[in-house]
């Protein structure tokens, strides 16, 4: 059964961090529909002044942050002692779990283009150990499609396997289609599936979708994608719905107000980090 579009959200320009200009697409108002994806921010600028202020040291708990850098650079540093840089075609995958402090620097480049997702963690796993992992270019398979290519950021596509997180399953693809190219992407019929237009407009399930727009798809086992008169870069995100309560305050996402308050109390009294090194 073919999937169709059930919801559509076009992003808006805003600022976060120390003054990073970005396009916020998904957030607190879309949690229920786009479950388990909490947040989707898109970066797209050729002006370093838009982003080099970066994201100074800040806390997270209860989520995983996944940054896909199509063009540009991101440098990560955290309270576990990790320091790492990623660039064109690479991924930063951070499991906040019980609590982590990290910073993200965005050095100047010809173009900063990418997306950060916040993937919710199941209630039973929210206080798991924090971790950091990067996925480098040589670990991301480029799978030919008719008129395009699919880059397997995580999960699986047909017989191909990529990086797998420990908690929620996540099939995450970057699909680049040449003008006029068409393809059908197959998937498990019960998965929660989001498609995001990073570059260019395209037809998703027969409906024209504008750039920087995310759509939620109905249940089904395939979706039709079609580029129009320009190249389209399309992100495909598939996971399992959690259908759990969400209590979200700034960089922390828990299940109840009491858990959220406890997290902020721990930030105030210095007991937030359960695992750390001196940094």
C-alpha positions in Angstrom: 0.0 0.0 0.0 1.3 3.4 -1.0 1.9 6.0 1.7 0.3 9.4 1.5 1.0 12.7 3.3 -1.0 13.3 6.5 0.7 16.4 7.9 3.0 19.0 6.6 5.2 21.6 8.4 7.4 24.3 6.7 10.2 25.6 8.7 10.8 29.2 9.9 14.0 31.2 10.4 15.1 31.6 14.0 18.2 31.7 16.2 19.5 29.3 18.8 22.8 28.7 20.7 24.9 31.8 20.8 23.1 33.3 17.8 23.1 30.6 15.2 20.7 31.4 12.4 18.7 28.2 11.4 15.4 27.0 10.1 13.3 25.3 12.8 11.0 22.8 11.3 9.9 20.5 14.1 9.6 21.3 17.8 7.3 21.3 20.8 4.1 21.8 18.7 4.8 18.8 16.5 5.8 16.2 19.1 2.6 14.0 19.0 2.3 13.9 15.2 6.0 13.4 14.4 6.7 11.0 17.3 9.5 9.9 18.0 11.3 12.9 16.3 11.2 15.8 18.7 13.1 18.5 16.8 14.4 19.1 13.3 16.6 22.1 12.7 18.1 22.8 9.3 21.3 24.8 8.7 21.8 26.4 5.3 24.0 29.5 4.9 26.9 30.7 2.8 27.6 33.5 5.4 29.8 32.4 8.3 28.3 35.2 10.4 25.1 33.2 10.5 26.6 30.3 12.4 30.1 30.6 13.7 28.9 31.7 17.2 28.0 28.0 17.6 26.4 26.3 20.6 28.4 26.9 23.8 28.5 24.3 26.6 25.0 23.2 27.5 23.2 20.1 29.0 21.0 17.4 27.6 19.1 14.5 29.1 16.6 12.0 27.8 17.3 12.3 24.0 19.7 11.4 21.2 21.0 14.3 19.0 21.9 13.3 15.4 23.6 15.9 13.2 24.0 15.2 9.5 26.5 17.6 7.9 26.1 17.7 4.1 28.5 20.7 3.7 30.6 22.4 6.4 32.1 21.5 9.7 31.1 20.7 13.3 33.4 20.3 16.2 32.1 18.4 19.3 33.4 18.5 22.9 31.6 16.9 25.9 31.8 16.0 29.6 32.8 12.4 28.8 36.1 13.8 27.4 35.2 13.3 23.7 36.5 15.8 21.2 35.8 15.2 17.6 35.2 17.0 14.3 33.0 16.1 11.4 32.8 17.6 7.9 31.1 17.1 4.5 29.0 13.9 4.5 29.5 12.9 8.2 27.4 12.5 11.3 27.6 13.3 15.0 25.4 10.9 17.0 25.2 11.8 20.7 23.2 9.8 23.3 22.4 12.2 26.2 20.9 9.5 28.3 21.2 10.3 32.0 22.9 13.6 31.3 25.7 15.1 29.3 27.3 18.6 28.8 28.5 19.4 25.3 29.4 22.2 22.9 29.2 22.4 19.1 31.5 24.8 17.3 30.7 25.5 13.6 33.9 26.8 11.9 33.5 28.9 8.8 33.2 27.1 5.5 32.0 27.8 1.9 28.5 26.6 2.9 27.0 25.3 6.1 24.3 22.8 5.1 22.8 20.1 7.3 20.2 18.9 9.8 20.1 18.1 13.4 17.4 15.7 14.7 16.4 15.1 18.3 15.3 11.5 18.6 13.3 10.7 21.8 14.4 7.9 24.1 12.0 5.4 25.6 11.1 6.1 29.2 12.9 2.9 30.3 16.1 4.1 28.6 16.2 7.8 29.4 18.7 7.4 32.3 21.0 5.2 30.3 24.7 6.0 30.1 25.6 8.9 27.8 27.7 8.2 24.7 29.2 9.9 21.7 29.8 8.3 18.2 30.7 9.9 14.9 29.9 8.2 11.5 32.6 9.1 9.0 32.3 9.3 5.2 33.8 5.8 4.6 31.1 4.3 6.9 28.2 5.7 4.9 27.2 3.6 1.9 26.2 5.4 -1.3 23.6 3.2 -3.0 22.8 4.0 -6.6 19.1 4.7 -7.5 17.7 5.4 -11.0 18.5 9.0 -11.5 20.1 9.5 -8.1 21.8 8.1 -5.0 20.8 7.1 -1.5 23.3 7.6 1.3 22.6 5.3 4.2 23.2 7.4 7.3 21.9 4.8 9.7 19.7 1.6 9.9 19.1 -0.4 6.8 18.0 -0.1 3.2 17.1 -3.4 1.5 20.2 -5.6 2.0 22.4 -2.8 3.0 23.3 -2.1 6.6 24.5 1.1 8.3 25.2 2.3 11.9 22.6 1.3 14.4 21.8 3.1 17.6 21.2 1.2 20.9 17.7 2.4 21.6 15.0 3.2 19.0 15.6 1.9 15.5 16.3 4.6 13.0 16.4 4.2 9.2 17.9 7.5 8.0 18.6 8.2 4.4 19.8 11.2 2.4 18.3 10.8 -1.1 19.6 12.9 -3.9 17.6 12.9 -7.2 18.5 14.5 -10.5 15.9 16.7 -12.2 12.9 14.7 -13.2 14.1 11.5 -11.5 11.6 9.2 -9.8 12.0 6.4 -7.3 9.9 4.4 -4.8 11.3 3.8 -1.3 10.0 0.6 0.4 9.7 0.3 4.2 7.9 -1.5 7.0 4.3 -0.6 6.8 3.9 0.2 10.5 6.9 2.5 10.9 6.5 6.2 11.8 8.0 7.9 8.7 9.0 11.5 8.0 10.3 13.0 4.8 12.1 16.4 4.7 13.0 18.5 1.7 16.5 19.8 2.4 17.1 21.2 -1.0 14.7 21.9 -3.9 11.0 21.1 -4.1 9.8 17.6 -5.0 6.7 15.4 -5.3 6.2 13.2 -2.3 3.4 10.7 -2.7 2.2 12.7 -5.7 2.0 16.0 -3.8 4.4 18.9 -4.4 6.4 19.7 -1.2 8.5 22.9 -0.9 12.1 23.1 0.3 12.6 23.1 4.1 9.3 21.3 4.6 8.8 18.1 6.6 5.9 15.8 5.9 4.5 12.9 8.0 3.3 9.9 6.0 0.4 7.5 6.5 1.0 3.8 7.1 2.0 1.8 4.1 4.9 -0.1 2.6 6.3 2.4 0.0 6.4 6.0 -0.9 6.9 7.6 -4.3 9.5 10.4 -4.6 10.0 12.6 -7.7 12.3 15.5 -8.4 10.9 18.4 -10.4 12.9 20.7 -12.7 15.9 20.9 -10.3 17.9 18.5 -8.2 16.3 17.5 -4.9 17.9 16.4 -1.7 15.4 14.5 0.4 15.9 13.1 3.9 13.9 10.0 4.8 13.5 9.2 8.6 11.8 6.0 9.8 11.4 4.8 13.4 9.0 3.4 16.0 6.3 5.6 17.6 6.8 5.8 21.4 3.3 7.1 22.3 4.7 8.1 25.7 4.1 11.4 27.5 6.6 14.1 26.8 7.7 16.8 29.3 10.1 19.1 27.6 12.1 22.0 29.0 14.9 23.6 26.9 17.6 20.9 26.3 16.0 18.3 28.5 13.1 15.9 27.5 11.6 13.6 30.1 8.2 11.9 30.6 6.8 13.8 33.6 7.0 17.3 35.1 8.5 15.8 38.2 11.3 14.2 36.2 11.9 17.5 34.4 12.0 19.4 37.6 14.5 16.9 39.1 16.8 17.4 36.2 16.8 21.2 36.6 17.3 20.8 40.4 20.3 18.6 39.7 21.7 21.2 37.3 21.4 23.8 40.1 23.0 21.6 42.8 25.8 20.1 40.7 24.5 16.5 40.6 23.2 16.4 37.0 26.1 14.5 35.5 26.1 10.8 36.5 29.1 10.0 34.4 31.9 12.4 33.5 35.6 13.1 33.3 37.5 16.3 34.2 37.4 18.6 31.2 
